[in-house]
Amino acid sequence: MRIKHSKYKNTGLIFELLVKQIAADTLDKKDSPAVNILKNFYTGKSALVREFKLYEFILKNKSVSQSKAESIVSTIIEVARSINADTLKKQKYNLIKEIKEKYDLEEFFSISVKDYKPLAALYCLMEAHKVSDVIDPNFLVDNKTTLLEHLTKEQQNKKEVRDTLIEEYSKYDKDLKLLTFKILLEKFNSKYGKLLPEQKNILKEFITSVDSSTRLRNVVNEELKKLRGVINDLKETVKDEIVAIKLQEIVKTIKPVAKTKRVTDDHLVNIMQYYELVQELKGL
């Protein structure tokens, strides 16, 4: 699923358009209704103002460090999730209603805005975090990349953006963890080819057990124990003596995760690779 950008619901874009409209009305030497619209909807502590401040923060911050840019985006998404959706929807409806009473909407929204891309990208990201459907990971990566490039003024590596999304989403609720699972599946599919059922299962466990380090460690240790036994048995069927010796060394390195240690991505990668090895050995 992809979120379609809506100019009519983007409070950051509408603010920029109102400012431009005031300038146009002033040049035409006439009173600008946009002034009162700004006063009525963009002042105070309403839900609409809270959301607009998020857009404003993005536009005001440029040429920041990568780490600060990441922090800005993640913080803005968290704040956006806390704004009352129903209240915000009503206030946006009333805003558009008042603009429509004073201006031709088609002409109003046809005005060019310099920072249209980051404003649209932020709208799409914030909306994506409000829906229960699983969003297309590439859609999220593209929009976050646009924001990071706006904030840092540097080209972004989409693979790295995807990796940070995985870490970010793994902190959220079940529906968003499913998205993380989808992103991880795509990541490992591109690296290892089609995943084996066992690989998919352990990958899914990494997501569903993200809040339970003990459970995850137990699952990982069970997988490692099983893999150690399988590889140990398969090495007996290998005719090449050198390969058999190497397999023996691999078996020695497969050790359980200690209770004092946390399970990391390295453990996941190792298990993935062990399953690839098992598949190759079974094909010999």
N, C-alpha and C positions, 0 to 999 in steps of 0.2 A: 504493500500500500504506500502511496505517495500523497503528501499534503499539497493541495493546490493553493498557491499564493492568492490572497484576496486583498486588493487595494482598499476595498470598503471596510476591512476589519483591521488594517494595519495602522494603529494609532500613531506610530512614529512617522510613517509616510504621510498620513493626513496632516500632521502638525507641519511638516515641511511644505506641503501644498498650501496650507492656510497662510503661512508666512509669505510665500510667493504671491498668493492672491492679494494679500494686503499691499505688497509692493506694486502689483499691477493696478490695483484700484487707486492707489495714491498717485501713480503716474497719470492716470486718467482724470485726476483731480476730482475724485468723488469719495464720499464716505464709504468705508469698507465694512460690510457686515461680518467679515472674517475676524475682526478685532473682538467683537462681542462673543463670537463662537469660541475663540481661544480663551477668553475670560470665563465663559460658562463651563467649558469642559476640560481645560488644561490647567486649572488652578485648584488648590485644595488637596485633600487626601483621598480622593475617590479611587475606585479600582482602576478606572481608566487612566488616571494620573500615575498611579503606581506602575502600570504597564508601560506608559509612555516614558517614564524615567529610565526604564531598561533600554529602550531604543536610544534615548539621549546619551546614556552612559557609553554605549557602543560607538556612537558617532564622535564623542568627545575624546575617546582614547585611541591614539594612533602611535605607531612606532614603539610599541611596548615590547618587552621581552617575551619569548615563547611561553615561559612558565606563567607570567602574569596574564597573557592572553588566554591560556587554558583555564586559569583560575577565574577570569572574568566571565567566560562563556558558561562554565559549570555553575557559578554562583547565580548568574542571571536566569538560567534554566530552573534552578531550585526556587528562586523567588517567584518566577512566573507560575510555577506549580501551586504556589500558596495563595494566589489571587482567586477570589470567588468567581467561578466561571459564569454563573447565572447573572450575577450583578454586572459583571463586565459586559456580557452580551447585551443587556438592556441599555447600558450607557452608550455602547457603540451604535446601537439602533437609533437612539435619540440624537446622537451626534450626526449621523448620516441624514436623518430626517431634517434636522435644522439646516444643514448644508444644502440639501435639496430644495428647501424653501427659498434660499437666497441665491443659489447658483444652478446653472445647468450642470448636472453631474458628469456628463460625458466630457464637457469642456474642462471642468474642474480637474478631473482625474487624467486628463491628457497632458497636463503640465509636466515637463521633464524635471526630474530630481537627480542631483549629482550622485548621491549615495543610495540609489535605488537597490542595487544588488545586496549590500549588507543588510539593509532594512528588510528586504524580502526574505533573505536567508534566516534572519533572526525570527521573523514571523513563523516561518516553516518549522524551525527547530522547536520553538515554544509550543506550537500547536501539536507537533508530533509527540510531545511529552504529556499531552492531555488526553490522547485517545487510547482506547484499550486494544485496538487492532495492532498487529505486528507490522511495523513500518519497514519498507525496503531499506536495508542497510546502506546501499549506495546513495540513496537519497539523503540520508543523514550525514554521510561522509562528505558529500558534495557541499551541503549547506554549512557544515561546520568548517570545512576548508575555506569557503568564501569568507566567513567571519574571522578566522585566524589570519588570513592573508590581509584583510582590512586592518586588523589590529596591529599586526607585526610589520606590515609592508614588506613581507618576504614570502616567496613561494613555498607552499607546504608540500610535504611528502604525504600522499594520501594513505599509504600503508601505515605510517605512524599515526595519522589521524584516526584510522580505523582501530588501531591498537588502543588508543586512549579512550575511544568510545566503548570498547569491550570492558575496560576497567571501570569506566563511569557507570555503565548500565548494570554491571554486576552488583552494584550497591542498592539497586531499586527492588521493587516488588516482583511478584511472580511473572506477570505479563511482560515486564521489561527484561527479566532474566531470559525469557524465551527468545527475545530479540538478540540478546547477547549470545545465546546458544547458536542462533542462526548465523551471526557474524563469525563466530568461531568455526562453525562448520565450513563456511565459505573459505575462511583463512587456511584451514588445514586441508581442505579439498584441493586448493590451488597448490599447496606444497607437496602433498603426498599422493594426489590423485584421489580416486574414489575411496572413501573410508570404509573400513571393515565394520561389521556390526559391533564388535568388541570395542573398537576405537570410538564409535559414536556413543556407546554406553558410558564409557569413562569420561568422555567430553561432556556429556549431559550431566554426569554426577558432579563435575567441577562447578557447574552452574547452580544446580538445585541444592547443593550442600555448601554454598558460599558462606552462609551464616553459621555453619557448624563445622569448625575445624576438626573436632574429634571424629565426627562421622566421616568426613572427607579423608582424614588420615587413615582410618580403618579400612575404607574402601580401597584406597591406593595401596595399602599394605597387602590386602587380599589379592589385588591384581598382580602385584610384584611377586608375591609368593607363588601364584599360579603360573606366571610367566617363567619364573626361575625353574619350576619343575618341568614345564613344557620344553624349554630350551635345553635343559639338562638331558631330557629323554631323547630329543631330536639329534643331539650331538653324537649319540651312539650310533645313529643311522648314517652319519656322514662318512664317506670313504676317504676323503682328502684329509690327511693327518694334520696338515697345517691349519686347515679350517676348524678341525676338531679342537685343536689347542686354543685357537682364538675364541671359540665358543665357550671353552672351559673358563677362560679369563673373564668373559662377559658374565657368565653365571656367578662368578665370585663378586662382581661389582653390583649385582642386583641385591640390594639390602633394604630392609624396611625403614620407614621414616620414624625416627625416634620420637617419643612422646613430648620431648622438649623442643622439637622442631616443627615449623609450619610447612604445610604442603605448598609448593610454588609451581610456577609455570614450567620450570625445568623438569619437575617430576612428570608433568603431563606429557611434555615432549619426549622424555625418555620412554614412557609407556607406549606412546604412539610408535616410536622407532622399534621397540621390542616386538610389537605386533607385526610390523613390517618384516622384521627378521624372521619371525615364526612363519609368516606366509611364504617367504622365500625358501626357507628350509623345507617346508612341506612340498614345495615344488621341485626339489632336487631329486 
